[in-house]
Amino acid sequence: MNKKCILIIGLVWPEPTSSAAGTRMIQLVQLFLSEGYEVIFACAAAKSEFSFNLKDLGVSERGITLNDAGFNLFLKEINPGIVLFDRYIMEEQYGWRVREECPDAMSILDTEDLHCLRNARQQVLKSGQAFQTADLFTDMAKREIASILRCDLSLIISEVEMKILTEQFHLDPSLIYYLPFLEEELSRETIRNWRTFEEREGFVFIGNFLHEPNWHTLQILKTKVWPVLRKKIPGAMLHIYGAYSTQKVMQLHNEKEGFYVHGRAEDARESIASHKVLLAPIQFGAGVKGKLIDAMQVGTPSVTTSIGAEAMSGELRWNGEITDDLALFADHAALLYQDETRWEAAGQNGATIINERYGKSKFSSSLISILERLATGLNRHRSQNFYGQILQYQTLNSTKYMSLWIEEKKKTLNL
């Protein structure tokens, strides 16, 4: 086993210019490379023109196939010391093969965010009911929690989600590890070079529109927030950027209303830095919002909801305003947009949040230390995770047998 080799099994090839998930993955790759690991990234999805060229970082890329025994041969060939699954779906599909071929490899799950939490909030929003703890306990939650239990360690991006996992799902804290975005800290010189209040114009929103919370937020902006806000600031403009802006997104463009839909931004942070205030009336979701991190990195204040800002600032002051009342949302946005003193203070709050809560120097070495310590006592760690052992027991491993059935069916069809 090559202890300094890590295999990452990706849901998709990372697109850091398209989504926060892509940014998160590149941050993890760079962290492991900086610690001297050999990184191999494998993925069954097709690449797009926006896929990051991992080879430029020194990462080996490998295309793989779902439900294919060739993956087992690949595992034997590289014999990694660590296997990292990109979201629980990848652990479901490939985890059993990893455990069969590389039983001594440490398994890590990067949840990105808790999918069951985001889905539960979405379903509650559709029903019009208030969110209850019981809404968490869905079939998706069973799958996701089972995946966490089967892995040696899961990386959790939000402190709120850490609390949910320990208090609502009663997971052992030794199975989960808080790892937020790993950001470059903001120097005084960087902050001094931010675009000034006078150098910016208009409001902004950005998001990958394959992600349902972003599409829903855009509709809220169009129908409930912007009509009110533009009356308060006649002539103001709202600029919408986002990867995978489909026709239903682009057709919302209306210059007479000052509602400009631009499509994909070449550089998300540069686009956000051109405008005064980021608007994000997010109604459901989970994890940590990359668009708000990007805004803080370039000194752009934001107005968002409690779900939008969830777990991001801790006890620190937000870099703008937080409200769940859409009637007040426009009031807060207008005040922030027109008051330079308030605007500058909000930008400084964002810099403090980045440096104190997301600076990568605060988390990188501690994660590596945890992994090294876990590797030396892996058998003991696993013996204490009895529920995880149960979920790996063959009679409960339906995913494995479904995959093998599909594999055999494919062979038959190819005859």
N, C-alpha and C positions, 0 to 999 in steps of 0.2 A: 504493500500500500504506500502510495506517495502522499505523505502527510502534508506536504506543502502544495498539493494540487487541489484546487477547488473546481468542481463542475457546477455550473449554474444552468438549470433547465428553465428556459424562458417561456412564458405564455406567448409572447411576441418578441420580435427583435426590437431592442430599445429605440425609442424615438424621443430623445430629450427635448427636441424642438416642438413636439406635439403634445406631450403630457407630462404631468408631475411624476407619474409612474416611471416613465422613461428616464427622467432626471434622477430619481431615487436609485434606479438600477445602475446607472453610470457611476453614481457616487459610491455604491457598494463595490463595483468593479475596481474603481480607482483606489479605494481603501485597501482591498486585498492585494492589489499590485504593489502598493507602497510598502506593504509588509513582506514582500518577497514571495508571494504565492504565485504559482502558475495558475492562470485562470483560463478555463475552457467554457465557452458559452454555446449551449446546444438548444435548438429550437425547431419545432415542426412547422411553424407558420412561414408563410412566404414573406420575403423582404419587400419593403416599399422603397421608393426613391428617398424617403426621409429617414430610413434606418441608419443608425449610427454605425460608422465603420470601426468596429471593435479592434480590427487588426492594427489600426493606427496606434492603439494603446499597447499592443503586444499581446492581445488576447487571441486565442485560437477559436475559430468559429466552426461549428459543426451542424449541418442540417440533419435532422432525425425524422423518423416516421412514427406516427401513432400506431399502437397495436402491432408492433413489429419486433420479432426476436433479434433483429439486427442491433437493437439498442443494447441488448444484453451483451453481445459481442463487443460493442463499443465500450461498455463499462469494464469488461475484463481487460481490454486493451489499455485503458488509461488508469484504472484502479485508483480513483481519487480518495483523498483523506477526508474531504468534506463535499457534500452535495447540497446545494442550495436550490430550493424550489421557489419559483416565482409565482406566488399565490397558491391557494389550496388546491385548485383544479389540477395543477401540475403534479402535486404530491399524490393526488388520487390516481392520476394516469400512469405515473412512472415510479412512485414510491415503492411499490411491491417488487418491481424489477431491481431497484437499487438494493433493497434489503436482501434479495436472493443472491445477487452477484457480489455485492460489497457490504456484507453485514457489519463490518467494523468501521465503515465510513460514518462520520458524524452527519446527521441530517438536520438541515436548517430550513425553516419556512419563513419567507418574507411575505407577510400578509398584505403589504401595501396599505390596506385599511381593512377594517372588519366588514366584509361583504354582507354578512348577515345583519349588521347594524344598519348599514346604508339601505339594504332592501326592506328591512322592517319599517324604517322611517318613511320610505317611499310608499309602501302599502298603506300605512296609517294616514299619510297625507291624502291619498286617493279616497280613502273612506271618510275623511273629514272628522275623524275621531282624535282624541288626545292620545299621545303616546303613553303606553303602559309597559312596565317591565315584562309582562307576559308576552308582549308582541315580539320579543327577541327570540322566543323559543320555537323557531320554525324548522322546516326540513333543511333549509340552507344552513342554519346554525348547527344542526346535527352534523352535517358534512364538514363544515369548517372547523368546528371544535374537535371532531374526530381526527382531522388532519393535524391539528396542533398537538393532540395527544400522541399521535404516532411519531412525531418528530422529536429530536433531542432538544431543540431550542427553536422558538419562534420570535421573530423580530417584530415588535409592535411600534407603530409610528406615533401613537397618541397616548398620553397619560390617562385620558378618559377611557380609552379602550382597555388599557391595563387594568383599570379599576373594574370595568364591566366583566372582564375575564376572570378576575379573582373573586369578586363579590357576587356576581350573578351566575356565572358558570362554574365557580369554585375550582378553578384551575390552580395547581400548585405553582407558586411564584417562580420555582426553579425552572419551569418550562417556558417562561416568556421573558423577554428582555426589551426594555424601552430603548429604541433607537430612532430619534427623529431625523429630519433632513440634516445632512452634513454640509453646512454652508461655510463659505469663506467669510471670515470675520471682516467687518467694515472698519477700515482705518480712518483716521481723521482726514487724511488727504482725499480719500474716496468720497467721504461725506461732503467735503468742501467743493468737490467737483460735480456734485449733483446739479442738475438743471434747476434754476431758480423758479420761484413763483411766477415771475414775469415771463420767463422763457417757455412756459407751458400753456396749453389751452385745452379746454374740453374735458369731458369725463371719459372713462374707459372701462371696458369689460373684456376679459379674455378667457378662453377655455376650449378644450377639445370637445367638439360637439358629438362625438361618438359616445361621450359620457353623459348619461341621461340627466344628472343634476344640473349640468351646464345648459342643456337645451331648455330645461324647465325654468332655470334662472333667467335665461334670455327672454322667455315669454313673459315672466313677471316684470322685467325691465320694460319691455315694449308696451304692455297693457296697463300696468298699475303704477310704476314708478316714474317713467320718463314723461308721460303726459302732465303729471303734477309738477315735476321738477322743471320742465321747460317753461311752464307758466311763471315760475318763481324767477327764472333767469332766462328771459327771452333772448333768442339768438344763440344760446349754448348748444353745443354738439356732444353727442355720445358716440364714441368710436368702438365698434365691436370687432374683435380679432378672434380667430380660432381655427385650429386644424380641423380638417374634415367638415368644412362648412358646406353642407348639402344645399340643394335647391330650396328646401323649406327654411333654411337659415338665411340664405342670400336674398330671398324674396321679402324679407322684413326691412331691407334697405329702403330708406325714404328720406331724401335730402330735404324735402320741405319740412319734415318734422325734426330735422337735425339728427337723424338716426342713421349712422353710416356703418354698413357692414362690409368690412374689408377682406374677410377671409383669413387665410393663414398669415401669421406674422413671421417675417424672416428671423427676427430676433425679438422674443417676447419681452425681455426686460427693456430693450431699447424702445419698443413701442409703448410700453407702460410709462416709461420715463418722459415721453413727449406730452403727457397729459397730467392734469392737476389732481384728479381724484378717481380712484377705482371704485366702482359700484358692484357689489356682490350680494344681492338679496337672496342668498341661498336658503332654500326651504327644506332640503334633505341632503343627506350625505354622511360621510364618515371620514376618519383619518385627519390629515392636515392638508390644508388647501395650498397647493403650489403657487397659485396666482397671487395669494396674499403674501407669501414669502417673496416672490418676485417683486411685488410692489414695495415691500420694506427694503429690499436690496437697492432700489433706485430712488428712495425717498418719496415715493408716491403714497399719500395717505389713502385710507380706504374706509368705506362705510359698508358694513356687512351685518349679518344676523348672528345670533348666539351659536347656531350650528356652524356658520361660516368661520367664526373665530374660535370654535371649540378647541380647548387644550393648547392653544397656540401661545398665549402671552403669560400664562401662569398668574402671578400676582402683579405683574408689570402693567403699566398703562398701555392701552391699545393705541395703534397708530392711526387714530381717527375716531370713528363712532361705531357702536354696536347697538342695534335695535331690532326687535322682531315685529314692531308696529310699522306696517308699510305706510301708514298715514304720516308717521314721524320720519320715515326714511328720507323722504325728499327734503324735509326741513333740515335735518342734520347734514345732508349732502350740500345743500345750498350754503349753509353757514360755513362749512369747511372750505368750500370753493371760493368764497368771497372774503374770508378773513385770513390775511397773510400770516399774522402772528399765530393764530390757531393752527394754520396749515403747517408752518415750520416746526412747531412743537410736536405735531403729530408725526412728522417725518423723523424727528429725533427719537421719538418713542419707538418707532420701527427699528431704527438702528440698534437701540438698546436690546430689543427683543432678539434680533438676529445674533448679536454678540454674546448675550448671556444665556440664550436658550437653544441656539442652533449652531454655534461655532464648532466646527468639526474637531478641533483640537481637544474639546471637552469630552468627546465620545469615542474617537477612533481607537486610542490605545487601550481603553477600558474594555471595548468589545473584543479586541484581540486577546487580551488577558483572560477574559471569560472563556473564550473558545479554547485557549491553551489549557486552562485549568480543567475544562470539561473533558477535553481529549484524554487527559491523564487518568481521569476517573470515570470513563464513559460507561463501563459495565456497572459500576455502583449506581451511577445516575439512572441508568435504564432499569435497574432492579427496583428502584424506588417509584417508578412510573408504571404501576401494575395495570392501570386502565389502558395505557398505551399498548401494553403487551396483549391485553384482551383484544384490542382492536386490530392487532396484527395476526391474530389467530386465524388459521386457514378457513374455518367454517364461517367466519364473519367477513372474509375478504372477498366480497362479491365483485368489487371492481376488477380484481385480478382475473377471475373466471370469465367475466364479460369480455375483458380485453383478449384473453386467450381464444374465446369463441369467435370474436371478430377476426383475429389473426388467422384462424383455421378457415374461416369462410372466405377470406381474401385469397388464400392459397387455392381453394376450390374454384373460385371464379377465374383465377388466372390460368387454370388448366385448359 
